[in-house]
Structure formats: C-alpha cells, structure tokens
C-alpha cells in the first residue's frame, strides 16, 4: 500500500522531471526561449504550422534528447534497485 507521503513524493518527482524536460527544450545552440519552444511544441502537436527549422530542431534534436535522458535515468534507477536488493 502506498502511503500518502510516498504518493506525494512520486507526484513531485514526476512533475519536476516534466518541468525540467520542457525547460531543456529551450536549451541549445539554436536560440529558442523556453516559452517559444513550448508554444511551438504545442502547435506542432495540435497540427498548426511552424517554421521548418524550428520543427527540425525541436523534434529531431531536442525532443529525442529529452526522451533519451528520461530513459537513461529510468534505466539507472532500475539498475540501482536491482543491485540493492541483495543487500537488504
């Protein structure tokens, strides 16, 4: 059974990961602010047209980088959990 404080911790960590993921969409050599990148991301998902260069930067470089970082972090967490089981 998940206790109330554990549930709150899970929600806060997930929210923090999402916020950092969206913030990292605005970081890079091609200058896009965090607000512009978030707005362009929403426009592309909804189906509105955006600049080809911005689309390419967001969906070919930055978004895959964020997804890869999330999967790498999840994999490292699973590895840590598996290695800590024998020592309990």
N, C-alpha and C positions, 0 to 999 in steps of 0.2 A: 504494500500500500504506500503510495506516495504521500508524504506529509505536506502540509501547507507551505512550509519554508522551502522544501525541496522543489515544489511546483513553482514557487516564485523565483527561485534561482534559475531553473530551466528557462522560464519565460524571459528573465532579464538577460541571460546569456544569449538566447536566440535573437532577442531584439538588438542587443549590442552587435552581434555578428551581422545582422541585416543592415544596421546603420553604417558600420564600417565598410561593408561591401558596397553600398551605394556611394559612400564618400570616396572609395578608391576608384570608382568610375570616372571621377573628375581629376584624377592624378595622372600625369604623363607629359610627354614632350609636346603633343598637340594640345594647344590651350583650350580647355573647356572647363568652365566652372562646375561646381558640384550641382548647382541648380540647373544649368544648361544641360548637363549630361543626364540628369534625372528627367527633365522635361522631354528631351529628345528620346530617351529610353521609353517613356510612356507613349509618346507619339508613334514611335515605331511599333510598339506592341499593339496599340489601338488600330493602326493602319494608316495613319496620316503620313504624308511625305516629309522626309527630312533630307538634308544635304547628303550626297553620296559619300563624301569624305568623312563626315561625322558618323554616318551609319557604319562605314568600314572600320573606323577607329573603335567605336563602341562595341560592335558585335563580332569583329574579327580579332581584336586585340584585348580590349579591357574586360569585357564580359567573360570571355573564356579564362582570363587570368584570375578573376574573382572566383569563378566556379572551381577552377583547379586548386586555388588556395583553400577553399572550403572543404574540398575532398581530401586534400593533403592533411589538413588539420583533423578531420574526422578519422582518417587512417592512423595518424599518430596517436590519437586518443584511444582508438581500439587496440593498438599495439601496447600502449601503456597499461590498459586494463587487462589484457591477456598476460602480460608479464608480471603483473602484481597479484594475480590470483594465487600462484603457488606460495607466496609469502604471507598469506593471511592465516 
